[in-house]
């Protein structure tokens, strides 16, 4: 299980099994980075409306609306990743158990069992981070969709001013989401470096 699984397992899995079981570590890491960039783009597109001249407001709103559309795709992907990670990690642990049955040497078997338990714990923790990300997407995405709806009715400096409190709330939820995405990135980097997702020895 190369990629993310090799990081989780500390190298105890085959490439073929890993490619069948989970997304590669590098791809998942890139996806998280892309998600953070989209959150930042959406937030900056929204806040820039506060200082956009009236004549440029229409184009600025279009850029913001498009950013929210891309954000919605990222949110859908995050739900898929959380679900896939659950299903694939369960399948991997079961396959590991079956393969272990052929190991006869008690010392080797004990070592493999220990790593299997560590891998199971790592998977559980990474899934926890993925679920936190999924949950944090919901208020940020909904707030932005509501904002797009409101501004589609009236895109003007006066409308932007009247929505100031709402904009602040959306920005705050974006910061919370970015924090969750960063935490998952950090957890995966810990695993890739032979640590537990929380940073300690696995």
N, C-alpha and C positions, 0 to 999 in steps of 0.2 A: 504494500500500500504506500506507494511513493507519494510525493506531494504532501498534502496536509497530514495524511495518516502517518507517514514516516516521521514527521515532526512530532505528532502525538505519541507514536509508539517508540520513539527513540531508535528507529531503524529496524524494527523487528518484523517488517512485512515485505512482501514481494512487490515489485513494480506492477506486475499484471493485476494482482488483487487490488492494489491501491487505485489503479486506473478505473477499475470496475466499481469501487466502493465510494470514493469521495472525489470532489473536485480537487485539483492539485492545490498545494499550499500557495504557490505563486499566483495562480489565477484568483483564488479567494482573496488573497491579500490585495491584489490589484483592484478587485471589485469593491473592497472596502474603501480603498483610496479614492476610487471613482465616485463612490457614494458621498464621501466627505466633500469632494470638489463640487458635486451637484448641490449639496446642502448650502455650501458657501455661495455658489452662483445664484441660487434662488433667493437667499437672504440679501445678498448685495443688490440684486435686481429689484427687490422690494424696497429696500431702504433708499435706493437711488431716486425713487419716485418723489421723495421729499424735496429733493433739490433740482429736479428736472424742470427746465423752463416750459411754460404752457405750450409753446409751439412744438416741442419735442416729446410731449407727454404721450401721444398716441403710439409712437415707435417704442418708447420706453416700456409702456404697458404691454405691448406685444411681446417684447423680449421677456418680460416677467411672466406673462401667461405661458409662453413656450417653456420657460424654465420649470414652471409648476407641472406642466405636462410630462417633462422628463423625470421630475421628482416622483410623480405617480408611478412611473415604470420602475424606478428604483425601489419604491415601497413594495410593489408587487413581487419584485425579485427577492427582497429580504424575507418575505413570507415563504417563498419557495425554498430559499437556502435553509431556513430554520427547519422546515419540514423534511427536506432531503437529508440534512445532517442527522436528524433523529433516525430516519429509516436506514440510512447507510451505515451509521455507527453500530446500530443493533445487528445488522447483517454481518458486519465485520467481526464483532465480538463473538457471534455464534460460529462463524467460520473458523476463527482462531481456536475456539474450544474443540471443534471437531478435529482440527489438524493436530492439536496437542495430544490427542488420544494415542497417536502412534509413537510418541516419545517415550522411551523406556528408562533412560538414565534418570534417576531421581533428582540428582543435583541440577541437571539441565532443565528438567521438568519444573522444578521449584522456581528456578530463575525465570522461565517463560511465564509461569503462572503469576509471578510477582509483576512482570511487565504487563501482562494482560490486565491485571487489576489497575495498574497505573494508567494504562491506556483508557480503560473504561471511565476512570475518574476524570481524565483530561477531556474526553469526549463530553461528559456530562457538564463540565464547567464551560467548555466552548459553546455548547448548546445553550447554556444559561445566558452567556453574553449575546448570542445570536437572537435569543428571545427578547432580551432587553432592547436590542436594536429595533426589532420588529415593533415592539410596543411604543418606542419613542417616535417611530415614524408617524403613528396615527394622529397625535395632536398637531404636529408640524404640518403634515399634509393637509389635514382638514382645515386648519387655520388659513393656509395659503389658498385652498380652493374657495373658502368663504370670501377671502379678500379679492380674488379674481372676480367672483360673482358680484360683489359690491361695486368694484371699480368698473365693471362692464356696464353698469347702470349710469355711472357718472365718473368720468376720469378728468378731474380738474384739481387745481391746487387746493380749493376749498374742500373737496371731497377727501383728499389726502390728509388735510389737517384734521378733519372730523374723525378720521380713522386712526389717529395717532396712537391711542391706547391699544387698539387692536394690532397695529403694526408692532408695537413694543412686545406684545404678548407672543406674536408669531416669531419674532426674532429670538425671544427667550426660549421658546420651545425648540428652535433650530439649534441653539447653543446646547441644550440638553441632549438633543439627538447626536450632535457632533461629539459630545463627551462620550456617549455610548459607543459610537463607531470607533473612536480613538481607543477606548478601553478594550474592545474586541481585537483591534489591531495589535495592541500591546500584549494582550494575552497570547495571541498567535505567535508573536515574535518570541515570547518567553518559551513557548513550547518548541519552536524551531531551534532555540539555543539550549535545549536539553533540560529546561526547567518546567515546573508546573505552570498552568495558565496564570496562577496567582503570583508566580515569581519564585516560589521555593523549589526545593528538590522534589522531583516527581516520585 
